[in-house]
């Protein structure tokens, strides 16, 4: 039987942009056929405007944030760019020679993959903006059949670098580059250069000390209910730039506030600006089609508006209706964790659920209602 905790809520009524409706949104998402847990926060560059936890979660609950790891990896890479150790437009094989002979998967002859040599070499800029040619098996039919589809050193490309936008293992490649160039593991690099300076004390690839605070995952059943389970930590934890971090809402807010503050000593203001600029030219972010409905529905954020991608973030070309301003930065994680950073409104927000599949309607409806409430004036 699900155990419901009393909600923990803090709200500053003087905040001009944040409505008390947020609490109602989160409460309404929890129930016998609702989400088991949700934690959310809204902040400006200097102030926490709202924080609330409902269901089987508290404000210090730890979540698997999956691909919300990617922006952190992007920050690490951009720090090395600032130091002159990485070049955005250098081919990735300058730093990872294992990528020197990449091939493109074009289809299959029976069970045998058809591969052709790539004529272009993906750059760091293309890796950070997901135009490198790498994909994910759960959103690419050809890769779904390829045995090493999600191994960044063994996976083939699915198109010539720079010719399309497609979500994939690019950030894992970036993570390997950061490790190779810095001489540190991602855990050590992140802790030294990002987490400790920002006070992110509960963000790590190795959450053994935090295990009691990790939220259960809830799998939605055919009847619409959720079945919760405690997912054990793997015996061998792998650090990788595309996912794997555990974190809390308050830690991730500290990360987002760094962008609102112009870098806060982590990055230079000019680097922050570059990360939130369109880096894919005339290409647009497009809808990703699921090959495994157990893990993910089809997904696409705001794609009808012709959204772009920067260096680690999706950039919305026009404002959301009743939500974030144009040129905000955003991304998400596989178990329905979401965030956005809106410099024009001096606002950032994170909402952490822990449910599967990704982009499932109850999670997306909660995200949308949360965002509308965050911008609704009292």
Secondary structure by P-SEA (a helix, b strand, c coil): ccccccbbbbbcccccccccaaaaaaaaacccccccccccccccccccccccccccccccccccccccaaaaaaaaaaaaaaacccccccccccccccccbbbbbccccccbbbbbbbcccccaaaaaacccccccccccccccccccccccccccccccccccccccaaaaaaaaaaaaaacccaaaaaaacccccccccccccccccccccbbbbbbbccccbbbbbbcccccbbbbbccccccccaaaaaaaaaaaaacccccccaaaaaaaaccccccccbbbbbbccccccccccccccccccccccbbbbccccccccccccccccccccccbbbbccccccbbbbbbccccccaaaaaaaaaaaaaaaccc
